[in-house]
Amino acid sequence: MKDSATQLAIHGGVPLYAEKVHVGRPNIGDRAHFLSRLDAVLQSKWLTNNGACVQELESRIAQLLNVRHCVLVCNATIGLEIAIRALDLDGEVIVPSLTFVATAHALQWQQITPVFCDVQASSHLIDPDQIEALITPRTTGILGVHLWGRVCDVERLTEVADRHRLKLLFDAAHAFGCSKAGRMVGGFGRAEVFSFHATKFFNTFEGGAITTNDDDLAKRLRLMINFGFAGYDNVVQIGTNGKMNEVCAAMGLTSLLSLNDVMDANRRNHSAYAESLRDIPGLRLLTYPEAERNNFQYVVVEYEPLAGGVTRDQLIDILWAENVIARRYFHPGCHRMEPYRTLYPEAGRRLPVTEAVAARLVVLPTGPDLTPMDVAAIASVIRTAVLAGPGLARSLRSGP
């Protein structure tokens, strides 16, 4: 992979960028502001255990998302596991396979069977029409994923969940700052779980949050992230250590300052990609509803190669050789990763859309460090590779 033939194919052996341009490159924000907050944390000598920064960040996120409760956690995977346990899910939970593997792991880790559901071809989101056929007496919940910041059909999912008395939870790792019908993601279902990992457009270095409008659930979540403590020396239930520390919360407060600027830069880049990739054969850029708020942190392309042309994976190789670190999220789908391909070997038979989409996806870099000129240059590489056709494909297969 990334051999010299790939580099020779496009730029005569000289990569487009001297340094790598990544999908998910971290946004740092106002360093002076962060360092000032960090100094205050060190001065206070209160580094964790629900300190001032955590409390402020929880309050500001809850206000931004218009929810009653925001519970910060050390990362979104732990957040999912805690939310799943707090909702008393067990048996089987219906979930898409086209997602980051942590969504499925959070269930399987707790000996809950993830029942993989297909997605809609146009949106890549869990298909409500496929869910009822998967419900069994062991089904206790539905775990939807707001993939790419596009929001699930929450109305249909809520209707199905209510009718079958299932609990509805959302993995909102991609959807911070996004909306559906004018309502911010954060208050759908029983709870929603966000990721604030370094690769997300809004980050706390490492971290996440669980949001809910359910007072009793929020109380249980707060017990569970702190070993079950309900006051000094008073453990009232089983719990774990899921807390966010003060340094990560300080980074989150810093990131909030540039939230709208980053979203605006991502929107600008997405528009530039739409213009620059227009009319390239076999390419479809995933769009976002103009009436909704979106973070635009993912530039998602479906690529169907021309007859004899470069494949999706060869196109990725070409971009990597130019130091454009594109990704093929979420190849090949959770159901084809371990332990799921061994535990549920027949899952792929009911996931034709998932398998087709996973074979076509290319996710391209964006972020404030990328300019429209950079976007045009990346698109030029893609256009050249796609239009070069069979000759380029043969040279990549044969090597230098």
QUISULLIN-V664410 format. One record per residue. N is the residue number from 1. RES is the residue in three letters. PSI is psi in degrees with one decimal (999 if undefined). NEAR is the number of other ideal C-beta (glycine too) atoms within 8 Angstrom. D_FIRST is the distance of its C-alpha to the first C-alpha in Angstrom with 2 decimals. Layout:
# QUISULLIN-V664410
{{N;RES;PSI;NEAR;D_FIRST} {N;RES;PSI;NEAR;D_FIRST}}
This chain:
# QUISULLIN-V664410
{{1;MET;147.7;4;0.00} {2;LYS;41.9;6;3.84} {3;ASP;172.5;10;5.50} {4;SER;-26.7;7;9.26} {5;ALA;-34.2;11;9.99} {6;THR;-45.7;13;8.81} {7;GLN;-44.0;13;11.22} {8;LEU;-28.5;10;13.82} {9;ALA;-32.7;12;13.91} {10;ILE;-51.7;12;15.50} {11;HIS;30.1;8;17.10} {12;GLY;31.0;5;17.41} {13;GLY;-5.7;6;15.02} {14;VAL;113.9;5;16.79} {15;PRO;150.8;9;15.14} {16;LEU;-39.7;10;17.51} {17;TYR;137.1;9;18.15} {18;ALA;-35.6;4;18.75} {19;GLU;152.5;5;18.32} {20;LYS;137.4;7;16.03} {21;VAL;114.5;13;17.67} {22;HIS;149.5;7;17.18} {23;VAL;131.8;11;18.32} {24;GLY;24.3;8;21.17} {25;ARG;130.8;10;21.87} {26;PRO;142.4;7;25.27} {27;ASN;125.8;12;28.50} {28;ILE;-35.9;5;30.88} {29;GLY;-158.1;11;34.09} {30;ASP;101.4;8;37.33} {31;ARG;-40.4;7;36.85} {32;ALA;-40.9;6;40.57} {33;HIS;-43.1;10;41.50} {34;PHE;-45.3;13;39.13} {35;LEU;-34.5;8;40.43} {36;SER;-44.2;8;43.97} {37;ARG;-38.5;12;43.41} {38;LEU;-41.1;10;41.74} {39;ASP;-40.5;8;44.78} {40;ALA;-38.9;9;47.07} {41;VAL;-46.1;14;45.25} {42;LEU;-37.4;7;45.64} {43;GLN;-36.6;6;49.25} {44;SER;-24.0;9;49.98} {45;LYS;25.3;5;48.52} {46;TRP;97.9;9;47.56} {47;LEU;-20.3;8;43.84} {48;THR;-168.6;7;43.44} {49;ASN;59.4;6;45.66} {50;ASN;51.5;6;46.23} {51;GLY;-174.4;13;46.88} {52;ALA;-39.7;8;47.86} {53;CYS;-42.0;13;44.38} {54;VAL;-46.6;14;43.35} {55;GLN;-41.6;9;46.62} {56;GLU;-43.3;10;46.30} {57;LEU;-41.1;15;42.73} {58;GLU;-44.3;12;43.70} {59;SER;-43.2;9;46.69} {60;ARG;-36.2;10;44.89} {61;ILE;-43.6;14;42.11} {62;ALA;-39.4;13;44.78} {63;GLN;-42.9;7;46.66} {64;LEU;-41.6;9;43.66} {65;LEU;-3.3;12;42.78} {66;ASN;49.3;9;46.46} {67;VAL;160.3;12;46.32} {68;ARG;-33.4;8;48.84} {69;HIS;135.8;13;46.52} {70;CYS;122.6;13;43.26} {71;VAL;108.2;13;42.29} {72;LEU;144.3;14;39.61} {73;VAL;166.7;16;37.33} {74;CYS;-27.7;12;34.90} {75;ASN;165.6;11;31.91} {76;ALA;-29.5;16;31.54} {77;THR;-47.3;10;30.57} {78;ILE;-38.3;12;33.84} {79;GLY;-44.2;15;35.51} {80;LEU;-45.1;13;34.53} {81;GLU;-42.3;11;35.69} {82;ILE;-43.3;15;38.96} {83;ALA;-41.0;13;39.62} {84;ILE;-44.5;16;39.04} {85;ARG;-39.4;10;41.46} {86;ALA;-28.5;11;43.94} {87;LEU;2.1;12;44.14} {88;ASP;36.5;7;44.85} {89;LEU;144.1;14;42.11} {90;ASP;-171.8;5;41.76} {91;GLY;-108.9;9;41.31} {92;GLU;143.5;11;38.84} {93;VAL;132.1;16;37.33} {94;ILE;131.1;13;35.75} {95;VAL;148.5;17;32.46} {96;PRO;153.5;15;29.57} {97;SER;-22.1;15;26.28} {98;LEU;80.2;13;24.39} {99;THR;167.6;13;24.50} {100;PHE;143.0;7;23.03} {101;VAL;-20.9;9;23.55} {102;ALA;-28.7;9;26.27} {103;THR;-47.0;16;28.60} {104;ALA;-40.2;14;28.69} {105;HIS;-38.3;9;28.62} {106;ALA;-29.5;12;31.71} {107;LEU;-55.1;15;33.58} {108;GLN;-34.8;12;32.38} {109;TRP;-30.1;7;32.94} {110;GLN;21.7;10;36.58} {111;GLN;33.8;4;36.78} {112;ILE;134.3;12;36.92} {113;THR;118.4;9;35.28} {114;PRO;119.0;14;32.88} {115;VAL;110.4;10;33.76} {116;PHE;129.7;17;30.92} {117;CYS;146.3;14;32.17} {118;ASP;166.9;12;30.57} {119;VAL;167.0;16;30.11} {120;GLN;136.5;9;31.51} {121;ALA;-36.4;8;29.30} {122;SER;-34.6;4;30.56} {123;SER;-20.8;7;30.38} {124;HIS;11.9;13;27.82} {125;LEU;157.0;15;30.69} {126;ILE;135.4;16;32.45} {127;ASP;109.7;11;34.75} {128;PRO;-28.2;9;38.38} {129;ASP;-18.4;4;39.42} {130;GLN;-9.8;11;37.36} {131;ILE;-45.9;14;38.64} {132;GLU;-33.1;7;42.14} {133;ALA;-16.3;5;41.07} {134;LEU;-8.8;10;39.09} {135;ILE;130.9;9;42.04} {136;THR;175.1;6;43.79} {137;PRO;-18.7;3;46.59} {138;ARG;-5.9;7;44.00} {139;THR;129.0;14;42.34} {140;THR;-12.7;11;43.21} {141;GLY;170.2;14;40.94} {142;ILE;129.1;15;38.38} {143;LEU;98.0;14;35.48} {144;GLY;157.3;16;34.26} {145;VAL;122.4;16;31.26} {146;HIS;77.6;16;31.60} {147;LEU;139.8;12;28.00} {148;TRP;12.3;8;26.83} {149;GLY;0.4;15;30.39} {150;ARG;134.6;14;31.87} {151;VAL;136.3;13;34.80} {152;CYS;163.6;11;35.52} {153;ASP;80.0;7;38.62} {154;VAL;-31.2;12;40.65} {155;GLU;-48.9;6;43.92} {156;ARG;-42.1;8;42.97} {157;LEU;-39.5;16;41.30} {158;THR;-41.0;11;44.38} {159;GLU;-45.4;8;46.65} {160;VAL;-45.1;13;44.87} {161;ALA;-44.7;14;44.73} {162;ASP;-41.5;7;48.39} {163;ARG;-33.1;6;49.57} {164;HIS;9.1;9;48.00} {165;ARG;47.0;5;48.76} {166;LEU;152.0;11;45.15} {167;LYS;136.7;12;43.86} {168;LEU;122.3;13;41.40} {169;LEU;147.9;17;38.82} {170;PHE;133.6;16;36.00} {171;ASP;106.5;14;32.65} {172;ALA;30.5;12;32.80} {173;ALA;-33.1;14;29.84} {174;HIS;-5.4;14;28.72} {175;ALA;21.2;14;32.26} {176;PHE;130.4;13;34.10} {177;GLY;8.2;14;36.35} {178;CYS;164.1;15;36.10} {179;SER;162.5;11;39.05} {180;LYS;120.4;10;40.27} {181;ALA;37.6;5;43.54} {182;GLY;-1.4;5;44.21} {183;ARG;129.3;9;43.93} {184;MET;140.6;12;41.41} {185;VAL;135.6;17;38.91} {186;GLY;-27.9;13;40.30} {187;GLY;11.5;12;43.39} {188;PHE;151.8;13;42.15} {189;GLY;-162.9;13;42.65} {190;ARG;-31.4;9;44.01} {191;ALA;159.8;15;41.39} {192;GLU;145.2;16;38.09} {193;VAL;124.3;17;35.40} {194;PHE;151.7;15;33.47} {195;SER;131.5;11;30.51} {196;PHE;34.6;16;30.91} {197;HIS;158.9;12;27.66} {198;ALA;-28.7;8;26.31} {199;THR;-10.0;8;23.72} {200;LYS;154.2;13;26.62} {201;PHE;-30.8;12;28.49} {202;PHE;119.8;13;31.53} {203;ASN;157.0;15;30.88} {204;THR;37.5;12;32.98} {205;PHE;-70.3;8;30.23} {206;GLU;134.8;9;30.14} {207;GLY;-175.5;17;32.61} {208;GLY;-174.9;17;33.85} {209;ALA;149.4;14;37.09} {210;ILE;127.2;15;39.06} {211;THR;147.0;16;41.49} {212;THR;157.3;15;44.44} {213;ASN;7.8;6;47.92} {214;ASP;110.1;10;49.24} {215;ASP;-43.9;7;51.45} {216;ASP;-40.4;6;51.68} {217;LEU;-42.3;13;47.94} {218;ALA;-41.4;12;47.35} {219;LYS;-41.5;8;49.88} {220;ARG;-40.0;10;48.15} {221;LEU;-42.4;16;44.71} {222;ARG;-34.9;9;46.22} {223;LEU;-42.7;13;47.72} {224;MET;-30.3;15;44.51} {225;ILE;-8.2;13;42.37} {226;ASN;48.5;13;44.99} {227;PHE;10.6;7;45.71} {228;GLY;12.0;11;48.45} {229;PHE;129.1;11;50.73} {230;ALA;49.6;7;53.43} {231;GLY;175.5;5;55.12} {232;TYR;122.1;4;55.94} {233;ASP;24.7;4;55.80} {234;ASN;91.3;7;55.82} {235;VAL;122.6;9;52.98} {236;VAL;-9.4;7;53.63} {237;GLN;171.2;8;50.54} {238;ILE;144.9;4;47.25} {239;GLY;-173.6;12;44.55} {240;THR;-174.1;8;41.56} {241;ASN;93.9;7;40.37} {242;GLY;15.0;12;38.54} {243;LYS;149.6;13;40.00} {244;MET;142.8;11;38.40} {245;ASN;171.5;10;39.47} {246;GLU;-34.0;14;41.21} {247;VAL;-43.1;10;38.47} {248;CYS;-40.7;14;36.04} {249;ALA;-36.5;17;38.93} {250;ALA;-38.1;14;39.72} {251;MET;-38.6;13;36.20} {252;GLY;-42.8;17;36.75} {253;LEU;-35.4;13;40.06} {254;THR;-43.7;13;38.43} {255;SER;-31.4;14;35.72} {256;LEU;-30.7;11;38.52} {257;LEU;-34.2;9;39.90} {258;SER;11.9;12;36.93} {259;LEU;-52.7;10;36.19} {260;ASN;-34.9;6;37.55} {261;ASP;-41.4;8;36.06} {262;VAL;-42.8;14;32.52} {263;MET;-40.1;13;33.18} {264;ASP;-40.2;8;34.62} {265;ALA;-41.6;12;31.62} {266;ASN;-40.0;15;29.28} {267;ARG;-43.9;10;31.69} {268;ARG;-44.7;9;31.77} {269;ASN;-37.8;15;28.00} {270;HIS;-41.0;12;27.93} {271;SER;-39.2;8;30.65} {272;ALA;-40.5;11;28.81} {273;TYR;-43.0;14;25.72} {274;ALA;-39.6;10;28.18} {275;GLU;-44.1;7;29.66} {276;SER;-28.3;11;26.56} {277;LEU;-4.5;12;24.65} {278;ARG;135.6;6;27.89} {279;ASP;10.3;3;28.05} {280;ILE;122.3;11;24.34} {281;PRO;135.6;7;24.33} {282;GLY;-1.0;9;22.79} {283;LEU;136.1;11;22.50} {284;ARG;116.6;6;24.84} {285;LEU;126.4;10;25.17} {286;LEU;129.1;11;26.77} {287;THR;171.0;5;30.11} {288;TYR;145.2;10;32.51} {289;PRO;123.4;7;36.27} {290;GLU;-26.6;4;38.04} {291;ALA;-10.7;3;41.08} {292;GLU;158.1;12;39.23} {293;ARG;134.1;6;38.03} {294;ASN;150.8;13;34.25} {295;ASN;-14.9;14;31.95} {296;PHE;30.5;13;29.25} {297;GLN;-9.7;10;26.61} {298;TYR;123.7;11;24.08} {299;VAL;104.2;12;23.07} {300;VAL;124.9;12;22.02} {301;VAL;135.5;13;21.00} {302;GLU;130.9;11;21.02} {303;TYR;120.3;13;19.13} {304;GLU;110.9;5;20.30} {305;PRO;148.7;11;18.70} {306;LEU;161.6;8;21.27} {307;ALA;119.1;5;22.01} {308;GLY;-1.8;6;19.37} {309;GLY;-175.6;13;17.47} {310;VAL;141.1;13;13.95} {311;THR;171.7;8;13.23} {312;ARG;-45.6;12;13.05} {313;ASP;-35.0;7;9.43} {314;GLN;-37.3;11;8.69} {315;LEU;-41.1;16;11.17} {316;ILE;-43.7;12;9.56} {317;ASP;-43.5;13;6.40} {318;ILE;-45.2;15;9.39} {319;LEU;-41.1;13;11.32} {320;TRP;-39.5;13;9.13} {321;ALA;-26.1;13;9.10} {322;GLU;10.1;14;12.80} {323;ASN;24.8;12;13.09} {324;VAL;102.1;14;14.08} {325;ILE;77.1;11;12.84} {326;ALA;163.0;13;13.62} {327;ARG;159.5;9;13.67} {328;ARG;49.4;10;14.19} {329;TYR;143.8;9;17.43} {330;PHE;73.1;10;18.73} {331;HIS;137.3;8;16.41} {332;PRO;19.3;7;17.59} {333;GLY;143.9;15;21.09} {334;CYS;-36.5;14;23.10} {335;HIS;-15.3;13;24.68} {336;ARG;10.1;8;21.48} {337;MET;160.5;9;20.93} {338;GLU;146.7;5;23.10} {339;PRO;5.4;6;26.00} {340;TYR;-34.9;15;26.59} {341;ARG;-24.8;11;24.99} {342;THR;-42.1;6;27.26} {343;LEU;-37.2;6;30.27} {344;TYR;66.0;8;30.23} {345;PRO;-20.2;6;28.51} {346;GLU;-0.4;6;30.42} {347;ALA;-37.6;12;29.48} {348;GLY;-24.7;9;26.98} {349;ARG;-26.3;5;29.90} {350;ARG;15.2;9;31.56} {351;LEU;49.1;14;28.53} {352;PRO;-37.7;7;27.71} {353;VAL;-43.8;11;27.31} {354;THR;-46.9;15;25.08} {355;GLU;-38.5;11;22.69} {356;ALA;-45.1;9;22.77} {357;VAL;-44.4;13;22.27} {358;ALA;-27.4;12;19.43} {359;ALA;-11.4;9;17.49} {360;ARG;-14.2;10;18.22} {361;LEU;137.6;15;18.00} {362;VAL;125.3;14;16.33} {363;VAL;127.0;12;17.91} {364;LEU;154.5;11;18.26} {365;PRO;151.1;13;19.58} {366;THR;-168.4;14;23.34} {367;GLY;166.8;13;26.10} {368;PRO;-24.9;9;28.90} {369;ASP;-10.9;5;26.74} {370;LEU;133.1;11;25.29} {371;THR;165.0;5;27.73} {372;PRO;-30.5;8;28.33} {373;MET;-39.2;6;27.29} {374;ASP;-43.8;9;23.87} {375;VAL;-44.3;13;23.69} {376;ALA;-38.1;10;24.75} {377;ALA;-42.4;9;22.10} {378;ILE;-42.8;16;19.26} {379;ALA;-33.5;12;20.99} {380;SER;-39.9;9;21.24} {381;VAL;-45.5;14;17.49} {382;ILE;-45.4;13;17.35} {383;ARG;-45.6;10;20.43} {384;THR;-44.7;9;19.24} {385;ALA;-44.0;14;16.01} {386;VAL;-44.1;17;18.10} {387;LEU;-18.5;8;21.01} {388;ALA;-29.0;10;19.25} {389;GLY;-145.5;11;19.01} {390;PRO;-35.5;8;18.57} {391;GLY;-45.6;7;18.20} {392;LEU;-42.8;12;15.04} {393;ALA;-41.4;13;13.61} {394;ARG;-40.1;8;14.67} {395;SER;-33.6;10;13.23} {396;LEU;-35.8;15;9.63} {397;ARG;-34.4;6;10.44} {398;SER;-22.7;6;12.23} {399;GLY;180.0;6;10.02} {400;PRO;999;5;12.10}}
